[in-house]
Amino acid sequence: MNIEQMKTVLKEILTTTNLTPCIVGHRGVGKTAGIIQVCRDIKRNYIPLRLGQMEVGDLVGIPYRIDDTMHWSRPSWWPADNAPSTVVHCDELNRAQQEDTLQAIFQFVEPPSQGQQRALHTHKLAAQHRVVVAINPPDGSYQVTPLDRALLDRMVVIQVESDANCWSDYAQQADFDLSVRHFIGSHQRLLSLNNASFDMNVEPSERAWEMVSILRRHCRFPKELEMEVYSGVIGKEAAVAFLQWCNEQRRRPLSAEDILHRWPEVAVQAEKQRDDIQAATINELTSVLQQQSNLEEIQQDHLVAYIDILPRDMRFAMVKSLLRIPPIAAILCQDKYDAAILETIRKISQDAR
């Protein structure tokens, strides 16, 4: 993806998840500038770490003793717990000169487990802060250390390539010399001679599929970028197969089980179903409720939420059918569902007079 697309994806990940994006691209493509711009756009402080210049002590702090207990001083760069939301940019991750430096930062780039805080040795990162990584590709063009699969498995790899149109927009905004802009406009191949694609050897794993689940649930990426984002988590082959399967699933009507048991996951798909497909879902759901009207409270909420997203005429028709099922009618008439159901019931009552 180009730098503007990268910024779109990065904003979404940093504002809706606690995953760690890893921006990979050739020198000069705009990785750092793009990250800084995103931090400005989402109003977060920015802390850069040049890992190629750091040792373990720069990361974990200097040890000191209190009585019989060893402690580690907090590094000067570490954002305080009460500091405004901050993005810590781990730059040059694969340029760390010492193996133990790379091992030390390994823990920090790993997204925290549920209910836990991101950590580095004894230091805990407050929940409002985020981490982003940037590296040059290990394609033989740079003096970098290849990242092992265990480390890649903990990040969302976002590959950025040079794009003449993006550069032209940036050059105009930055008021570059007009002769430079015009020359590149007519000699785009000379913008960057080292823009070959590269393979980060990303593969699927249990952790990677969990990250895909988080991205699917919390992020809304432009359709044309989904493939690249998921390829950076589970690899291209798995991403192609997964998105093809998702497209096939969208063509089938949602089932009663989808509505009653998986509503948060299918809500967007339900709202976008064509009328003929929506009718099939309504028919199956009504049929199931005639046989199984004893719903748990969460299933009741899912049913009403589905009714609420239906087009007006379909909503009236479905509620009218459900009111003929006494246990379901009792559910729909509860006070807490007035906002979603009451107007429909009143309209049905008027039509019956």
TORKOL-4160 file (C-alpha; in steps of 0.2 Angstrom, whole numbers, padded with zeros to 4 digits, m for minus):
353
<pt num="1" X="0000" Y="0000" Z="0000"/>
<pt num="2" X="0006" Y="0018" Z="m0002"/>
<pt num="3" X="0009" Y="0030" Z="0012"/>
<pt num="4" X="m0008" Y="0038" Z="0013"/>
<pt num="5" X="m0016" Y="0021" Z="0013"/>
<pt num="6" X="m0004" Y="0016" Z="0027"/>
<pt num="7" X="m0009" Y="0031" Z="0037"/>
<pt num="8" X="m0028" Y="0026" Z="0035"/>
<pt num="9" X="m0024" Y="0009" Z="0042"/>
<pt num="10" X="m0013" Y="0015" Z="0056"/>
<pt num="11" X="m0026" Y="0027" Z="0062"/>
<pt num="12" X="m0039" Y="0013" Z="0063"/>
<pt num="13" X="m0028" Y="0001" Z="0072"/>
<pt num="14" X="m0021" Y="0014" Z="0085"/>
<pt num="15" X="m0038" Y="0021" Z="0089"/>
<pt num="16" X="m0048" Y="0005" Z="0090"/>
<pt num="17" X="m0036" Y="m0009" Z="0096"/>
<pt num="18" X="m0021" Y="m0012" Z="0107"/>
<pt num="19" X="m0012" Y="m0022" Z="0093"/>
<pt num="20" X="0006" Y="m0017" Z="0087"/>
<pt num="21" X="0007" Y="m0011" Z="0069"/>
<pt num="22" X="0024" Y="m0015" Z="0061"/>
<pt num="23" X="0027" Y="m0003" Z="0046"/>
<pt num="24" X="0039" Y="m0011" Z="0033"/>
<pt num="25" X="0046" Y="m0001" Z="0019"/>
<pt num="26" X="0062" Y="0005" Z="0010"/>
<pt num="27" X="0072" Y="0020" Z="0015"/>
<pt num="28" X="0064" Y="0037" Z="0012"/>
<pt num="29" X="0047" Y="0031" Z="0008"/>
<pt num="30" X="0039" Y="0041" Z="0022"/>
<pt num="31" X="0037" Y="0028" Z="0036"/>
<pt num="32" X="0042" Y="0040" Z="0051"/>
<pt num="33" X="0034" Y="0055" Z="0043"/>
<pt num="34" X="0018" Y="0045" Z="0041"/>
<pt num="35" X="0018" Y="0039" Z="0059"/>
<pt num="36" X="0021" Y="0057" Z="0066"/>
<pt num="37" X="0007" Y="0064" Z="0055"/>
<pt num="38" X="m0005" Y="0050" Z="0061"/>
<pt num="39" X="0000" Y="0055" Z="0079"/>
<pt num="40" X="m0005" Y="0073" Z="0075"/>
<pt num="41" X="m0021" Y="0068" Z="0067"/>
<pt num="42" X="m0027" Y="0057" Z="0082"/>
<pt num="43" X="m0020" Y="0069" Z="0095"/>
<pt num="44" X="m0007" Y="0058" Z="0103"/>
<pt num="45" X="0010" Y="0062" Z="0109"/>
<pt num="46" X="0024" Y="0054" Z="0100"/>
<pt num="47" X="0040" Y="0046" Z="0107"/>
<pt num="48" X="0053" Y="0039" Z="0095"/>
<pt num="49" X="0065" Y="0026" Z="0100"/>
<pt num="50" X="0080" Y="0023" Z="0089"/>
<pt num="51" X="0083" Y="0005" Z="0094"/>
<pt num="52" X="0099" Y="0004" Z="0083"/>
<pt num="53" X="0107" Y="0016" Z="0096"/>
<pt num="54" X="0101" Y="0008" Z="0112"/>
<pt num="55" X="0107" Y="m0005" Z="0124"/>
<pt num="56" X="0097" Y="m0016" Z="0136"/>
<pt num="57" X="0099" Y="m0003" Z="0150"/>
<pt num="58" X="0091" Y="0011" Z="0140"/>
<pt num="59" X="0076" Y="0000" Z="0139"/>
<pt num="60" X="0074" Y="m0008" Z="0156"/>
<pt num="61" X="0082" Y="0005" Z="0166"/>
<pt num="62" X="0097" Y="0004" Z="0179"/>
<pt num="63" X="0095" Y="m0008" Z="0193"/>
<pt num="64" X="0095" Y="m0002" Z="0211"/>
<pt num="65" X="0092" Y="m0010" Z="0228"/>
<pt num="66" X="0080" Y="m0005" Z="0242"/>
<pt num="67" X="0083" Y="m0016" Z="0257"/>
<pt num="68" X="0084" Y="m0034" Z="0250"/>
<pt num="69" X="0074" Y="m0031" Z="0234"/>
<pt num="70" X="0081" Y="m0026" Z="0217"/>
<pt num="71" X="0072" Y="m0013" Z="0207"/>
<pt num="72" X="0074" Y="m0005" Z="0190"/>
<pt num="73" X="0073" Y="0014" Z="0187"/>
<pt num="74" X="0060" Y="0019" Z="0174"/>
<pt num="75" X="0069" Y="0025" Z="0158"/>
<pt num="76" X="0067" Y="0043" Z="0154"/>
<pt num="77" X="0058" Y="0040" Z="0138"/>
<pt num="78" X="0044" Y="0030" Z="0147"/>
<pt num="79" X="0027" Y="0039" Z="0146"/>
<pt num="80" X="0020" Y="0042" Z="0164"/>
<pt num="81" X="0004" Y="0033" Z="0169"/>
<pt num="82" X="m0005" Y="0050" Z="0169"/>
<pt num="83" X="0003" Y="0057" Z="0153"/>
<pt num="84" X="m0009" Y="0061" Z="0138"/>
<pt num="85" X="m0011" Y="0047" Z="0126"/>
<pt num="86" X="0006" Y="0043" Z="0118"/>
<pt num="87" X="0012" Y="0032" Z="0104"/>
<pt num="88" X="0029" Y="0025" Z="0107"/>
<pt num="89" X="0038" Y="0022" Z="0090"/>
<pt num="90" X="0050" Y="0008" Z="0090"/>
<pt num="91" X="0061" Y="0013" Z="0075"/>
<pt num="92" X="0074" Y="0002" Z="0068"/>
<pt num="93" X="0069" Y="m0013" Z="0077"/>
<pt num="94" X="0079" Y="m0025" Z="0066"/>
<pt num="95" X="0094" Y="m0014" Z="0067"/>
<pt num="96" X="0097" Y="m0017" Z="0086"/>
<pt num="97" X="0116" Y="m0020" Z="0087"/>
<pt num="98" X="0115" Y="m0032" Z="0101"/>
<pt num="99" X="0105" Y="m0048" Z="0102"/>
<pt num="100" X="0100" Y="m0045" Z="0120"/>
<pt num="101" X="0093" Y="m0028" Z="0115"/>
<pt num="102" X="0081" Y="m0036" Z="0103"/>
<pt num="103" X="0076" Y="m0049" Z="0116"/>
<pt num="104" X="0072" Y="m0035" Z="0128"/>
<pt num="105" X="0061" Y="m0026" Z="0116"/>
<pt num="106" X="0052" Y="m0042" Z="0111"/>
<pt num="107" X="0041" Y="m0041" Z="0127"/>
<pt num="108" X="0036" Y="m0023" Z="0124"/>
<pt num="109" X="0030" Y="m0025" Z="0106"/>
<pt num="110" X="0019" Y="m0040" Z="0111"/>
<pt num="111" X="0000" Y="m0034" Z="0113"/>
<pt num="112" X="m0006" Y="m0036" Z="0131"/>
<pt num="113" X="m0016" Y="m0051" Z="0135"/>
<pt num="114" X="m0034" Y="m0048" Z="0140"/>
<pt num="115" X="m0035" Y="m0039" Z="0157"/>
<pt num="116" X="m0016" Y="m0036" Z="0157"/>
<pt num="117" X="m0005" Y="m0021" Z="0153"/>
<pt num="118" X="0009" Y="m0020" Z="0140"/>
<pt num="119" X="0025" Y="m0022" Z="0149"/>
<pt num="120" X="0044" Y="m0020" Z="0148"/>
<pt num="121" X="0053" Y="m0030" Z="0161"/>
<pt num="122" X="0046" Y="m0023" Z="0178"/>
<pt num="123" X="0038" Y="m0008" Z="0170"/>
<pt num="124" X="0019" Y="m0007" Z="0165"/>
<pt num="125" X="0013" Y="0004" Z="0151"/>
<pt num="126" X="m0003" Y="0013" Z="0155"/>
<pt num="127" X="m0018" Y="0008" Z="0145"/>
<pt num="128" X="m0020" Y="0024" Z="0135"/>
<pt num="129" X="m0003" Y="0022" Z="0127"/>
<pt num="130" X="0001" Y="0013" Z="0111"/>
<pt num="131" X="0016" Y="0005" Z="0102"/>
<pt num="132" X="0021" Y="0005" Z="0084"/>
<pt num="133" X="0036" Y="m0002" Z="0075"/>
<pt num="134" X="0045" Y="0003" Z="0059"/>
<pt num="135" X="0059" Y="m0007" Z="0050"/>
<pt num="136" X="0067" Y="m0008" Z="0033"/>
<pt num="137" X="0064" Y="m0025" Z="0024"/>
<pt num="138" X="0076" Y="m0039" Z="0027"/>
<pt num="139" X="0079" Y="m0041" Z="0008"/>
<pt num="140" X="0098" Y="m0040" Z="0007"/>
<pt num="141" X="0098" Y="m0021" Z="0004"/>
<pt num="142" X="0100" Y="m0016" Z="0022"/>
<pt num="143" X="0111" Y="m0020" Z="0037"/>
<pt num="144" X="0097" Y="m0028" Z="0047"/>
<pt num="145" X="0093" Y="m0043" Z="0057"/>
<pt num="146" X="0080" Y="m0054" Z="0050"/>
<pt num="147" X="0065" Y="m0055" Z="0063"/>
<pt num="148" X="0060" Y="m0072" Z="0068"/>
<pt num="149" X="0042" Y="m0079" Z="0066"/>
<pt num="150" X="0038" Y="m0078" Z="0084"/>
<pt num="151" X="0041" Y="m0059" Z="0084"/>
<pt num="152" X="0032" Y="m0056" Z="0068"/>
<pt num="153" X="0018" Y="m0066" Z="0075"/>
<pt num="154" X="0015" Y="m0053" Z="0088"/>
<pt num="155" X="0013" Y="m0038" Z="0076"/>
<pt num="156" X="0002" Y="m0032" Z="0061"/>
<pt num="157" X="0014" Y="m0031" Z="0047"/>
<pt num="158" X="0010" Y="m0016" Z="0035"/>
<pt num="159" X="0020" Y="m0015" Z="0019"/>
<pt num="160" X="0023" Y="0002" Z="0012"/>
<pt num="161" X="0029" Y="0005" Z="m0006"/>
<pt num="162" X="0034" Y="0021" Z="m0015"/>
<pt num="163" X="0020" Y="0030" Z="m0025"/>
<pt num="164" X="0023" Y="0044" Z="m0037"/>
<pt num="165" X="0006" Y="0052" Z="m0034"/>
<pt num="166" X="0007" Y="0052" Z="m0015"/>
<pt num="167" X="0024" Y="0059" Z="m0017"/>
<pt num="168" X="0018" Y="0073" Z="m0029"/>
<pt num="169" X="0004" Y="0078" Z="m0017"/>
<pt num="170" X="0016" Y="0079" Z="m0002"/>
<pt num="171" X="0029" Y="0088" Z="m0013"/>
<pt num="172" X="0016" Y="0101" Z="m0017"/>
<pt num="173" X="0010" Y="0103" Z="0001"/>
<pt num="174" X="0028" Y="0105" Z="0007"/>
<pt num="175" X="0032" Y="0117" Z="m0007"/>
<pt num="176" X="0046" Y="0108" Z="m0015"/>
<pt num="177" X="0056" Y="0116" Z="m0029"/>
<pt num="178" X="0045" Y="0117" Z="m0044"/>
<pt num="179" X="0059" Y="0110" Z="m0056"/>
<pt num="180" X="0060" Y="0094" Z="m0044"/>
<pt num="181" X="0041" Y="0092" Z="m0044"/>
<pt num="182" X="0040" Y="0094" Z="m0063"/>
<pt num="183" X="0055" Y="0082" Z="m0066"/>
<pt num="184" X="0048" Y="0068" Z="m0056"/>
<pt num="185" X="0031" Y="0071" Z="m0064"/>
<pt num="186" X="0038" Y="0066" Z="m0080"/>
<pt num="187" X="0051" Y="0054" Z="m0074"/>
<pt num="188" X="0042" Y="0044" Z="m0061"/>
<pt num="189" X="0053" Y="0029" Z="m0062"/>
<pt num="190" X="0067" Y="0040" Z="m0055"/>
<pt num="191" X="0058" Y="0044" Z="m0039"/>
<pt num="192" X="0065" Y="0028" Z="m0031"/>
<pt num="193" X="0075" Y="0015" Z="m0039"/>
<pt num="194" X="0074" Y="0003" Z="m0024"/>
<pt num="195" X="0055" Y="m0001" Z="m0024"/>
<pt num="196" X="0055" Y="m0019" Z="m0027"/>
<pt num="197" X="0042" Y="m0029" Z="m0017"/>
<pt num="198" X="0048" Y="m0040" Z="m0003"/>
<pt num="199" X="0041" Y="m0055" Z="0007"/>
<pt num="200" X="0041" Y="m0054" Z="0026"/>
<pt num="201" X="0037" Y="m0073" Z="0027"/>
<pt num="202" X="0021" Y="m0070" Z="0038"/>
<pt num="203" X="0012" Y="m0086" Z="0041"/>
<pt num="204" X="m0005" Y="m0090" Z="0050"/>
<pt num="205" X="m0005" Y="m0096" Z="0068"/>
<pt num="206" X="m0017" Y="m0096" Z="0082"/>
<pt num="207" X="m0011" Y="m0079" Z="0089"/>
<pt num="208" X="m0012" Y="m0072" Z="0071"/>
<pt num="209" X="m0030" Y="m0078" Z="0069"/>
<pt num="210" X="m0035" Y="m0070" Z="0086"/>
<pt num="211" X="m0027" Y="m0053" Z="0079"/>
<pt num="212" X="m0038" Y="m0055" Z="0063"/>
<pt num="213" X="m0053" Y="m0057" Z="0074"/>
<pt num="214" X="m0049" Y="m0041" Z="0084"/>
<pt num="215" X="m0046" Y="m0032" Z="0068"/>
<pt num="216" X="m0063" Y="m0038" Z="0060"/>
<pt num="217" X="m0072" Y="m0034" Z="0076"/>
<pt num="218" X="m0065" Y="m0016" Z="0079"/>
<pt num="219" X="m0058" Y="m0009" Z="0063"/>
<pt num="220" X="m0066" Y="m0003" Z="0047"/>
<pt num="221" X="m0054" Y="m0003" Z="0033"/>
<pt num="222" X="m0057" Y="0002" Z="0015"/>
<pt num="223" X="m0062" Y="m0013" Z="0005"/>
<pt num="224" X="m0047" Y="m0012" Z="m0006"/>
<pt num="225" X="m0035" Y="m0013" Z="0009"/>
<pt num="226" X="m0042" Y="m0028" Z="0018"/>
<pt num="227" X="m0032" Y="m0040" Z="0009"/>
<pt num="228" X="m0015" Y="m0031" Z="0012"/>
<pt num="229" X="m0019" Y="m0029" Z="0031"/>
<pt num="230" X="m0024" Y="m0047" Z="0034"/>
<pt num="231" X="m0009" Y="m0053" Z="0023"/>
<pt num="232" X="0002" Y="m0044" Z="0036"/>
<pt num="233" X="m0006" Y="m0055" Z="0050"/>
<pt num="234" X="m0009" Y="m0072" Z="0042"/>
<pt num="235" X="0001" Y="m0072" Z="0026"/>
<pt num="236" X="m0006" Y="m0069" Z="0008"/>
<pt num="237" X="m0012" Y="m0087" Z="0005"/>
<pt num="238" X="m0023" Y="m0088" Z="0021"/>
<pt num="239" X="m0029" Y="m0070" Z="0018"/>
<pt num="240" X="m0035" Y="m0074" Z="0000"/>
<pt num="241" X="m0044" Y="m0090" Z="0006"/>
<pt num="242" X="m0052" Y="m0081" Z="0021"/>
<pt num="243" X="m0058" Y="m0066" Z="0011"/>
<pt num="244" X="m0065" Y="m0077" Z="m0002"/>
<pt num="245" X="m0074" Y="m0087" Z="0011"/>
<pt num="246" X="m0081" Y="m0071" Z="0019"/>
<pt num="247" X="m0088" Y="m0065" Z="0002"/>
<pt num="248" X="m0096" Y="m0082" Z="m0001"/>
<pt num="249" X="m0104" Y="m0081" Z="0016"/>
<pt num="250" X="m0111" Y="m0063" Z="0012"/>
<pt num="251" X="m0121" Y="m0070" Z="m0002"/>
<pt num="252" X="m0131" Y="m0082" Z="0009"/>
<pt num="253" X="m0145" Y="m0076" Z="0020"/>
<pt num="254" X="m0141" Y="m0074" Z="0038"/>
<pt num="255" X="m0148" Y="m0088" Z="0049"/>
<pt num="256" X="m0159" Y="m0087" Z="0064"/>
<pt num="257" X="m0144" Y="m0093" Z="0074"/>
<pt num="258" X="m0134" Y="m0079" Z="0067"/>
<pt num="259" X="m0146" Y="m0066" Z="0073"/>
<pt num="260" X="m0150" Y="m0074" Z="0090"/>
<pt num="261" X="m0133" Y="m0079" Z="0095"/>
<pt num="262" X="m0120" Y="m0069" Z="0085"/>
<pt num="263" X="m0128" Y="m0053" Z="0082"/>
<pt num="264" X="m0113" Y="m0041" Z="0086"/>
<pt num="265" X="m0103" Y="m0051" Z="0073"/>
<pt num="266" X="m0116" Y="m0050" Z="0059"/>
<pt num="267" X="m0125" Y="m0033" Z="0063"/>
<pt num="268" X="m0116" Y="m0024" Z="0049"/>
<pt num="269" X="m0119" Y="m0038" Z="0036"/>
<pt num="270" X="m0138" Y="m0039" Z="0042"/>
<pt num="271" X="m0140" Y="m0021" Z="0038"/>
<pt num="272" X="m0133" Y="m0023" Z="0021"/>
<pt num="273" X="m0142" Y="m0038" Z="0015"/>
<pt num="274" X="m0153" Y="m0036" Z="m0001"/>
<pt num="275" X="m0172" Y="m0036" Z="0002"/>
<pt num="276" X="m0174" Y="m0053" Z="m0006"/>
<pt num="277" X="m0160" Y="m0060" Z="0006"/>
<pt num="278" X="m0167" Y="m0051" Z="0020"/>
<pt num="279" X="m0184" Y="m0059" Z="0017"/>
<pt num="280" X="m0176" Y="m0076" Z="0018"/>
<pt num="281" X="m0168" Y="m0072" Z="0035"/>
<pt num="282" X="m0185" Y="m0065" Z="0042"/>
<pt num="283" X="m0194" Y="m0080" Z="0036"/>
<pt num="284" X="m0182" Y="m0092" Z="0044"/>
<pt num="285" X="m0181" Y="m0082" Z="0060"/>
<pt num="286" X="m0200" Y="m0081" Z="0062"/>
<pt num="287" X="m0202" Y="m0100" Z="0059"/>
<pt num="288" X="m0189" Y="m0104" Z="0072"/>
<pt num="289" X="m0197" Y="m0092" Z="0085"/>
<pt num="290" X="m0214" Y="m0101" Z="0082"/>
<pt num="291" X="m0205" Y="m0117" Z="0088"/>
<pt num="292" X="m0193" Y="m0110" Z="0100"/>
<pt num="293" X="m0200" Y="m0095" Z="0109"/>
<pt num="294" X="m0191" Y="m0096" Z="0126"/>
<pt num="295" X="m0177" Y="m0084" Z="0123"/>
<pt num="296" X="m0164" Y="m0079" Z="0135"/>
<pt num="297" X="m0162" Y="m0060" Z="0138"/>
<pt num="298" X="m0147" Y="m0058" Z="0127"/>
<pt num="299" X="m0156" Y="m0067" Z="0113"/>
<pt num="300" X="m0171" Y="m0055" Z="0116"/>
<pt num="301" X="m0160" Y="m0040" Z="0114"/>
<pt num="302" X="m0152" Y="m0047" Z="0098"/>
<pt num="303" X="m0170" Y="m0050" Z="0090"/>
<pt num="304" X="m0175" Y="m0032" Z="0094"/>
<pt num="305" X="m0159" Y="m0025" Z="0087"/>
<pt num="306" X="m0161" Y="m0035" Z="0071"/>
<pt num="307" X="m0179" Y="m0028" Z="0070"/>
<pt num="308" X="m0173" Y="m0011" Z="0072"/>
<pt num="309" X="m0161" Y="m0011" Z="0057"/>
<pt num="310" X="m0175" Y="m0017" Z="0045"/>
<pt num="311" X="m0182" Y="m0006" Z="0032"/>
<pt num="312" X="m0199" Y="0001" Z="0038"/>
<pt num="313" X="m0211" Y="m0010" Z="0028"/>
<pt num="314" X="m0201" Y="m0026" Z="0032"/>
<pt num="315" X="m0200" Y="m0021" Z="0051"/>
<pt num="316" X="m0219" Y="m0019" Z="0051"/>
<pt num="317" X="m0222" Y="m0035" Z="0042"/>
<pt num="318" X="m0210" Y="m0045" Z="0054"/>
<pt num="319" X="m0217" Y="m0037" Z="0070"/>
<pt num="320" X="m0235" Y="m0041" Z="0064"/>
<pt num="321" X="m0230" Y="m0059" Z="0062"/>
<pt num="322" X="m0221" Y="m0060" Z="0078"/>
<pt num="323" X="m0236" Y="m0053" Z="0088"/>
<pt num="324" X="m0246" Y="m0068" Z="0083"/>
<pt num="325" X="m0233" Y="m0079" Z="0094"/>
<pt num="326" X="m0239" Y="m0075" Z="0112"/>
<pt num="327" X="m0222" Y="m0077" Z="0121"/>
<pt num="328" X="m0213" Y="m0067" Z="0108"/>
<pt num="329" X="m0227" Y="m0053" Z="0109"/>
<pt num="330" X="m0224" Y="m0052" Z="0127"/>
<pt num="331" X="m0206" Y="m0049" Z="0124"/>
<pt num="332" X="m0208" Y="m0036" Z="0111"/>
<pt num="333" X="m0220" Y="m0027" Z="0123"/>
<pt num="334" X="m0208" Y="m0024" Z="0137"/>
<pt num="335" X="m0204" Y="m0006" Z="0142"/>
<pt num="336" X="m0186" Y="m0007" Z="0138"/>
<pt num="337" X="m0190" Y="m0010" Z="0119"/>
<pt num="338" X="m0202" Y="0004" Z="0117"/>
<pt num="339" X="m0190" Y="0015" Z="0107"/>
<pt num="340" X="m0187" Y="0001" Z="0094"/>
<pt num="341" X="m0204" Y="m0007" Z="0094"/>
<pt num="342" X="m0218" Y="0004" Z="0100"/>
<pt num="343" X="m0220" Y="0015" Z="0085"/>
<pt num="344" X="m0222" Y="m0001" Z="0074"/>
<pt num="345" X="m0235" Y="m0009" Z="0086"/>
<pt num="346" X="m0245" Y="0008" Z="0085"/>
<pt num="347" X="m0245" Y="0008" Z="0066"/>
<pt num="348" X="m0250" Y="m0010" Z="0066"/>
<pt num="349" X="m0265" Y="m0006" Z="0078"/>
<pt num="350" X="m0270" Y="0009" Z="0067"/>
<pt num="351" X="m0270" Y="m0002" Z="0051"/>
<pt num="352" X="m0281" Y="m0015" Z="0060"/>
<pt num="353" X="m0295" Y="m0003" Z="0064"/>
